[in-house]
Amino acid sequence: MRLIIDSAIPYMRGLAERLGECRYLSAPEMTPSAVRDADALVVRTRTRCDAHLLEGSRVRFVATATAGTDHLDLGYLRRAGIGWAYAPGCNAGSVAQYVECCLLRAAGAGLFAWEDAVVGIVGVGHVGRAVEAALRKYPCRVLRCDPPRAR
């Protein structure tokens, strides 16, 4: 199996080779001619996977190392018989750490007191739950809002 892998994805080198022949390219290098003979792609959001990139290629599977799929033309992939996978929640821990860090800095600068704070989380999926867990360590009130999940 031939794989084309985004060179900016950490921890792939040395592991992906177990699956087959690997070629690591930067996102701008992922062109129709570069992926033509690949069986699978492993990308990030910087690579738009659509007919322009994949038409006429051997690609049968696209994996994105991201939580979203905006860069994947799912309709085209379905019509072309190309399987795909994504990584929902893969950024949840990082987002939770970022939010916690920002709030710690703001509290440390005297912008608010934890005891008086009310933090609203809109969307309580992978990321929202991780943010909520991080904030439970502090004496603030946490409100959750996720109408689709409530339905």
trRosetta pair geometry for C-beta under 8 A, 3 or more apart (Angstrom, degrees):
i j d omega theta_ij theta_ji phi_ij phi_ji
1 19 5.9 -56 73 149 129 84
1 20 3.3 -128 68 -54 78 161
1 21 7.1 -173 89 28 45 73
1 39 4.7 -98 -157 58 80 148
1 40 6.5 16 172 8 116 112
2 20 6.1 -109 -66 136 24 129
2 21 5.0 -23 -108 72 67 106
2 23 7.4 9 -174 1 92 107
2 37 6.1 -10 91 128 163 83
2 38 4.9 -128 112 -128 102 51
2 39 5.0 121 51 2 70 90
2 40 7.6 166 89 29 50 69
2 58 7.7 60 55 83 118 131
3 16 6.0 -122 89 169 155 120
3 19 6.3 54 -31 95 141 120
3 20 5.7 128 -12 73 99 106
3 21 7.0 169 23 85 72 51
3 22 4.9 -19 70 -108 105 71
3 23 7.1 177 91 27 56 66
3 38 6.4 64 -137 -156 17 106
3 39 6.9 -49 -71 58 55 85
3 40 5.0 -23 -110 73 81 95
3 41 7.4 152 -161 -96 67 23
3 42 6.4 20 -178 -4 113 104
4 22 8.0 147 -95 -158 21 58
4 23 5.3 -25 -110 71 67 98
4 25 5.9 -11 -170 15 99 119
4 30 6.6 128 146 -118 133 97
4 34 6.8 112 -132 138 148 93
4 35 5.3 -101 20 -111 162 82
4 38 4.4 -61 -12 -97 106 154
4 40 7.6 -172 29 95 66 49
4 41 5.1 -19 68 -112 96 74
4 42 7.4 -173 93 28 50 67
5 9 6.3 -95 172 40 99 128
5 12 5.5 -177 171 153 147 154
5 16 5.9 32 -62 160 156 177
5 22 5.8 -6 4 -162 124 106
5 23 7.2 158 23 78 75 44
5 24 5.2 -36 76 -104 93 68
5 25 7.4 139 70 25 42 69
5 41 7.6 165 -83 -163 40 49
5 42 4.3 2 -119 58 79 111
6 9 4.9 94 79 -20 95 102
6 24 7.6 10 123 -155 14 74
6 25 7.0 -55 -113 76 38 65
6 26 7.3 44 -156 -145 70 27
6 27 6.0 17 -131 -70 109 74
6 30 7.3 -39 -90 -46 78 136
6 42 6.3 -115 12 107 80 73
6 43 5.2 98 -37 -133 120 43
6 44 5.0 -122 89 -2 174 93
6 46 7.3 122 -133 55 138 109
6 47 6.5 -141 -81 -16 119 132
6 65 7.3 -127 48 21 125 122
7 24 4.1 93 -92 164 87 103
7 25 6.0 -150 -25 80 103 13
7 26 5.3 -47 37 -72 119 56
8 26 6.9 64 -29 -128 100 69
8 27 7.3 -25 10 -28 125 96
8 44 6.4 -53 77 -2 111 147
8 46 7.9 50 41 23 142 140
9 12 4.9 54 100 -26 106 131
9 42 6.4 -72 14 133 166 111
9 44 6.4 -179 -71 -51 94 108
9 65 4.9 119 -126 13 123 164
11 15 6.7 15 154 7 75 138
12 15 6.1 -111 -162 54 34 102
12 16 4.9 12 179 -22 88 123
12 22 7.8 178 147 -163 106 150
12 24 7.6 144 94 -101 127 114
12 42 6.9 160 -127 108 145 150
13 16 7.1 -38 -94 26 24 102
13 17 7.7 33 -164 -24 47 107
13 22 7.9 178 -115 113 59 150
13 24 7.0 -18 -81 -63 100 147
14 17 6.4 -38 -139 16 16 117
15 18 6.3 -41 180 6 44 111
16 19 5.7 -50 -173 27 58 113
16 22 4.9 95 110 -92 114 146
16 42 7.1 -114 -116 8 142 156
17 20 7.6 -120 -157 69 37 25
17 21 8.0 20 -136 -116 70 22
17 22 5.3 -92 -84 5 67 125
19 22 7.7 80 63 -63 94 103
20 39 7.3 -1 92 44 168 130
23 38 7.6 -114 41 -92 116 111
25 29 3.9 -133 -174 93 108 121
25 30 5.4 138 104 -64 131 74
25 34 6.1 90 -106 166 167 142
26 29 4.8 92 54 5 73 108
26 30 7.7 -130 96 -17 41 83
27 30 5.8 -49 -157 15 38 114
27 43 7.5 88 -111 -153 87 93
27 44 6.9 -75 -80 56 118 98
27 46 3.6 -39 -124 115 162 123
27 47 5.0 -142 -140 -60 89 85
29 34 5.9 133 153 -110 75 170
30 34 5.8 -131 -134 83 33 133
30 35 6.0 39 -163 -46 79 117
30 41 7.4 82 -147 -144 130 127
30 43 7.0 64 -119 -109 173 112
30 47 4.9 -2 73 -124 153 125
30 53 7.0 13 141 -146 96 126
31 34 4.6 92 48 6 75 105
31 35 7.1 -174 79 1 36 88
31 53 7.6 -141 -166 -130 26 79
32 35 6.5 -72 -142 46 25 94
32 36 6.4 54 157 -63 63 90
32 52 6.9 -105 -64 152 116 60
32 53 5.8 -156 -79 -147 72 37
32 54 7.7 -127 -118 -44 81 16
32 55 7.4 -23 -131 55 123 75
32 56 7.3 44 -173 64 114 111
32 57 7.1 -139 -158 -57 70 110
33 36 5.7 -20 -148 -20 33 121
35 38 4.8 -55 -161 21 66 125
35 41 6.1 -3 -138 -81 128 120
35 53 6.4 28 45 170 147 91
35 54 7.0 -57 110 -100 134 61
35 57 5.4 -12 118 -125 89 149
35 59 6.1 3 159 -52 110 126
36 56 6.7 -27 -130 116 93 91
36 57 4.9 -133 -130 -112 38 81
36 58 7.0 65 156 3 48 84
37 57 7.5 -103 -31 -153 20 81
37 58 5.9 26 -149 17 32 126
38 41 6.1 78 123 -66 146 76
38 57 6.6 -6 50 180 80 122
38 58 6.4 177 73 68 35 95
38 59 5.5 22 90 -81 92 86
39 58 5.8 -45 -89 122 54 108
39 59 6.7 126 -179 -116 17 41
39 60 5.9 -24 -172 25 72 99
39 61 7.1 19 141 30 73 94
40 59 6.6 115 -98 -143 23 77
40 60 6.8 -49 -75 59 72 70
40 61 4.3 -15 -115 72 99 98
40 62 7.1 -179 -160 -80 66 33
40 63 7.0 23 176 1 110 98
41 47 7.5 -135 166 124 134 150
41 49 6.7 174 82 -107 148 126
41 59 5.8 -2 -17 -133 102 130
41 61 7.5 -172 30 99 61 57
41 62 4.8 -3 61 -119 102 77
41 63 7.1 -172 95 33 56 62
42 62 8.0 167 -83 -163 31 51
42 63 4.9 -12 -112 71 74 101
42 64 7.7 160 -162 -94 51 26
42 65 6.5 50 174 -35 93 103
43 46 7.6 -139 179 60 95 68
43 47 4.0 -102 -156 58 130 132
43 49 6.3 176 30 -49 159 117
43 62 6.7 -14 13 -168 115 97
43 63 7.4 154 23 84 66 50
43 64 5.3 -35 75 -107 82 76
43 65 7.3 -163 89 11 31 82
43 71 7.4 -129 123 113 128 132
44 47 6.5 96 56 12 54 94
44 64 6.6 115 -114 -160 24 84
44 65 5.6 -40 -88 57 77 95
44 66 5.7 105 -150 -45 63 114
45 64 7.3 74 -65 -168 54 126
45 66 5.2 89 -46 -82 91 168
45 68 6.7 35 -94 68 117 108
45 70 7.0 27 -139 63 105 98
45 71 4.8 164 -149 -22 57 142
46 71 7.5 10 27 -125 12 159
47 53 7.4 91 175 -117 92 163
47 71 6.4 95 80 159 47 135
48 52 7.4 22 105 59 113 118
48 53 6.5 168 94 -26 71 131
48 71 5.2 -119 -103 -164 53 84
48 73 7.5 50 175 -29 85 98
49 53 5.7 -90 -129 65 44 142
49 54 6.4 46 -169 -37 76 124
49 62 5.0 103 -164 -152 162 160
49 64 7.7 -132 -1 -66 137 112
49 71 6.4 75 13 134 80 82
49 72 4.9 -6 61 -117 112 66
49 73 6.4 -143 99 18 63 78
49 77 7.0 35 127 -70 112 115
49 84 7.8 149 106 -112 150 128
50 53 5.8 94 51 18 57 96
50 54 6.9 -170 95 15 21 101
50 72 7.9 162 -64 -163 69 32
50 73 3.8 75 -108 -7 86 137
50 76 5.4 92 -151 37 63 161
51 54 6.4 -80 -125 57 24 85
51 55 4.7 37 -175 -46 73 112
51 73 6.9 -60 -15 78 72 158
51 76 5.1 -128 -47 -144 85 142
51 80 7.7 169 -97 -55 78 136
52 55 7.0 -1 -89 9 9 109
53 57 7.7 -19 136 -15 63 142
54 57 5.0 -89 -159 31 56 124
54 59 5.2 -86 -140 54 104 134
54 62 7.8 -71 -86 -60 141 130
54 76 7.4 136 56 138 127 123
54 77 8.0 50 55 -94 167 71
54 80 6.7 98 118 141 128 172
54 82 6.7 -24 174 -61 154 164
55 80 7.9 -123 -95 -107 60 139
59 62 6.6 39 170 -61 125 88
59 82 6.1 23 120 -127 91 127
60 81 7.3 -32 -139 119 80 87
60 82 5.9 -154 -154 -123 30 68
60 83 6.6 27 149 20 70 90
61 82 6.6 -174 -77 -172 24 75
61 83 4.6 -14 -109 69 81 97
61 84 6.9 167 -160 -81 58 40
61 85 7.7 8 -174 2 100 96
62 72 6.5 159 110 -122 138 116
62 77 6.5 -98 29 -118 127 132
62 82 6.1 39 -5 153 101 118
62 83 7.5 178 27 94 61 51
62 84 4.7 -12 67 -110 88 91
62 85 7.8 -177 96 28 52 59
63 84 7.0 167 -82 -159 40 56
63 85 4.7 -8 -116 62 84 97
63 86 7.5 172 -161 -80 57 35
64 68 8.0 -65 119 80 143 50
64 69 6.9 156 41 -107 149 63
64 71 7.0 140 -117 69 148 111
64 72 6.3 -118 -30 -48 139 121
64 84 7.5 15 -5 -173 94 102
64 85 7.4 -167 28 93 64 54
64 86 4.9 -6 61 -113 102 79
64 87 7.0 -128 100 4 68 88
65 87 5.8 15 -157 -2 38 141
65 90 7.1 -141 174 139 62 171
66 69 7.9 166 90 -68 104 42
66 71 7.7 60 52 28 151 122
66 86 6.4 -46 76 -157 65 98
66 87 6.1 138 65 45 15 100
66 90 6.9 -141 -151 54 20 132
66 91 7.7 6 -154 -31 62 117
67 86 7.0 81 -164 156 17 111
67 87 6.0 -68 -80 91 48 73
67 88 5.4 75 -150 -128 75 39
67 89 6.2 137 -119 -4 111 20
67 90 5.3 -153 -65 36 85 85
67 91 5.1 -88 -23 15 131 104
67 92 7.8 123 -96 -40 143 75
67 126 7.3 -146 -138 67 128 142
67 127 7.7 55 -165 -48 166 113
68 71 7.5 90 107 6 97 85
68 86 7.1 -105 95 -169 13 145
69 72 4.6 -55 -170 40 83 115
69 74 6.3 40 153 -56 131 116
69 84 7.8 93 -134 139 118 137
69 86 5.3 -96 -73 -60 94 155
72 77 6.3 -8 174 -25 102 141
72 84 5.9 112 -163 -161 149 156
72 86 7.4 -124 -3 -68 147 117
73 76 3.9 27 116 22 117 118
73 77 6.3 149 88 -20 65 85
74 77 5.5 -52 -142 37 34 113
74 78 6.2 37 157 -21 66 105
74 84 7.1 -120 -116 48 76 153
75 78 5.8 -56 -150 35 28 111
75 79 6.3 23 156 -14 64 109
76 79 5.8 -60 -146 41 31 109
76 80 5.9 18 160 -10 68 115
76 82 7.9 1 122 36 74 123
77 80 6.0 -66 -142 46 25 104
77 82 4.4 -93 -154 74 76 102
77 83 7.6 88 169 -126 112 0
77 84 5.2 8 171 -29 158 129
78 81 7.8 32 175 -68 28 28
78 82 7.9 -74 -46 50 19 70
87 90 3.8 25 134 -35 117 134
88 125 7.8 -77 176 157 112 128
88 126 6.0 161 151 -18 84 147
89 92 4.7 -15 -164 -22 71 125
89 125 7.4 -129 -81 139 91 96
89 126 3.0 -134 -104 -149 96 158
89 127 7.1 -157 -122 -45 60 64
89 130 7.9 137 -156 -30 91 128
91 94 5.1 -62 -165 48 69 114
91 95 5.6 69 137 -27 90 103
91 127 6.9 -2 92 -91 85 109
92 95 5.9 -58 -146 37 28 108
92 96 6.3 27 158 -18 64 108
92 126 4.3 -108 -72 145 136 94
92 127 4.6 -143 -115 -91 77 52
92 129 7.3 -5 -162 64 135 83
92 130 3.9 137 163 -12 100 150
93 96 5.7 -56 -147 37 30 111
93 97 6.4 29 155 -17 65 106
93 130 5.9 -119 -80 -160 41 146
94 97 5.8 -54 -148 37 31 111
94 98 6.3 33 153 -21 65 106
95 98 5.6 -55 -148 36 32 114
95 99 6.4 31 155 -17 67 104
95 127 4.9 1 68 -148 152 108
95 130 6.7 99 70 86 94 127
95 131 6.5 -56 119 -64 98 102
96 99 5.9 -53 -146 37 30 108
96 100 6.2 30 155 -17 64 110
96 127 7.3 -169 -48 -162 83 62
96 130 3.9 -111 -48 136 135 98
96 131 4.7 -153 -108 -81 79 50
96 133 6.9 -9 -145 62 149 90
96 134 4.2 156 176 -24 106 139
97 100 5.7 -57 -145 40 29 112
97 101 6.1 32 156 -22 65 108
97 134 7.1 -157 -73 -115 40 151
98 101 5.7 -55 -146 35 28 112
98 102 6.4 28 156 -19 63 105
99 102 5.8 -55 -149 35 30 111
99 103 6.4 23 156 -13 65 108
99 131 5.1 20 51 -131 157 108
99 134 6.8 126 77 82 104 143
99 135 7.6 -51 119 -57 119 106
100 103 6.0 -61 -148 41 28 107
100 104 6.2 31 154 -21 65 108
100 131 7.8 -168 -44 -141 83 66
100 134 4.5 -102 -63 159 126 131
100 135 6.9 -153 -94 -71 87 66
101 104 5.7 -54 -145 36 29 112
101 105 6.4 29 156 -18 63 105
102 105 5.9 -56 -152 36 29 110
102 106 6.3 26 153 -16 65 108
103 106 5.6 -53 -143 39 34 111
103 107 6.1 33 157 -17 67 106
103 117 7.8 89 -159 -164 119 162
103 119 7.4 -19 -103 -94 146 136
103 135 7.6 38 49 -107 167 99
103 138 7.7 -126 126 3 134 172
104 107 5.8 -54 -143 40 28 108
104 108 6.0 30 155 -20 63 111
105 108 5.6 -57 -144 40 28 112
105 109 6.3 23 157 -16 64 109
106 109 5.8 -59 -147 39 29 107
106 111 4.3 -66 -178 53 84 133
106 112 6.2 18 135 23 107 98
107 110 7.8 51 177 -68 33 18
107 111 6.9 -86 -78 51 27 82
107 112 6.0 -60 -98 71 69 76
107 113 7.2 91 -141 -120 94 24
107 114 5.8 26 -128 -54 143 85
107 117 7.8 -59 -88 -48 110 144
112 116 6.4 -134 -176 77 89 103
112 117 5.3 86 145 -81 132 102
113 116 4.6 65 69 17 96 105
113 117 6.9 -156 88 -30 46 88
114 117 5.5 -51 -146 13 33 121
114 138 4.9 -117 -154 177 129 107
114 139 4.9 91 128 60 110 81
114 140 5.1 -97 -170 -55 72 91
115 139 5.0 -5 -92 112 64 121
115 140 7.5 -118 -87 -85 12 55
117 138 7.7 -7 61 131 134 124
117 140 3.9 -35 82 -127 106 115
117 141 6.9 -173 101 30 57 70
118 140 6.9 -178 -86 179 23 93
118 141 4.6 -19 -111 71 74 108
118 142 7.9 175 -160 -81 54 22
118 143 6.4 26 178 -10 97 113
119 135 5.8 -114 63 -151 154 158
119 140 5.6 54 -7 135 106 135
119 141 7.2 169 23 86 66 53
119 142 5.2 -19 68 -111 98 68
119 143 7.1 -178 88 26 45 73
120 143 4.7 -23 -108 71 70 108
120 144 8.0 168 -157 -82 58 18
120 145 6.4 9 -173 1 101 116
121 124 6.1 84 118 -84 117 84
121 128 4.8 124 162 -151 121 96
121 131 5.6 162 -115 91 128 127
121 132 5.8 -76 -12 -65 167 93
121 142 6.6 14 -8 -175 113 95
121 143 6.9 178 22 88 70 53
121 144 5.3 -19 66 -111 104 62
121 145 6.9 171 86 27 52 71
122 128 7.6 -123 85 -104 25 127
122 145 5.0 -23 -110 74 65 107
122 146 7.3 143 -170 -77 44 63
123 127 6.9 18 115 71 112 105
123 128 4.8 -167 108 -51 64 132
123 145 7.7 -4 -19 88 38 70
123 146 5.6 97 -119 -104 25 97
124 128 3.8 -119 -113 112 38 140
124 129 5.9 83 -178 -57 75 72
124 132 7.0 27 -134 -26 99 138
124 144 4.9 29 -69 -162 140 117
124 145 7.6 151 -27 61 104 28
124 146 4.2 -103 20 -33 93 143
124 149 6.2 -84 61 27 97 159
125 128 5.6 88 34 22 48 104
125 129 6.9 -91 118 -6 21 98
125 146 7.5 150 -37 -132 68 142
125 149 7.6 -173 -70 -61 71 130
126 129 6.4 -68 -154 37 19 106
126 130 6.6 14 155 -16 60 111
127 130 5.8 -60 -151 37 31 110
127 131 6.3 29 154 -18 67 105
128 131 5.7 -53 -146 36 32 110
128 132 6.3 34 154 -20 65 106
128 144 7.0 99 165 -137 124 97
128 146 6.8 159 90 -69 173 127
129 132 5.6 -52 -147 36 32 114
129 133 6.4 35 154 -20 65 104
130 133 5.7 -51 -148 35 32 112
130 134 6.5 33 153 -19 64 104
131 134 5.7 -55 -151 35 32 111
131 135 6.3 22 156 -13 66 111
132 135 5.9 -65 -147 42 29 105
132 136 6.5 44 154 -39 65 99
132 142 5.6 122 -135 164 82 149
132 144 6.7 3 -90 -82 137 111
133 136 5.8 -41 -151 11 32 118
134 137 6.8 -49 175 11 41 110
135 138 5.7 -61 -166 37 60 107
135 140 6.2 -65 179 63 107 118
135 142 5.2 128 105 -84 132 130
136 142 7.0 -60 -76 -3 66 149
146 149 4.1 15 122 28 119 116
146 150 6.2 149 91 -23 68 87
147 150 5.4 -56 -141 35 33 115
147 151 6.5 36 160 -22 67 99
148 151 5.9 -51 -153 30 33 110
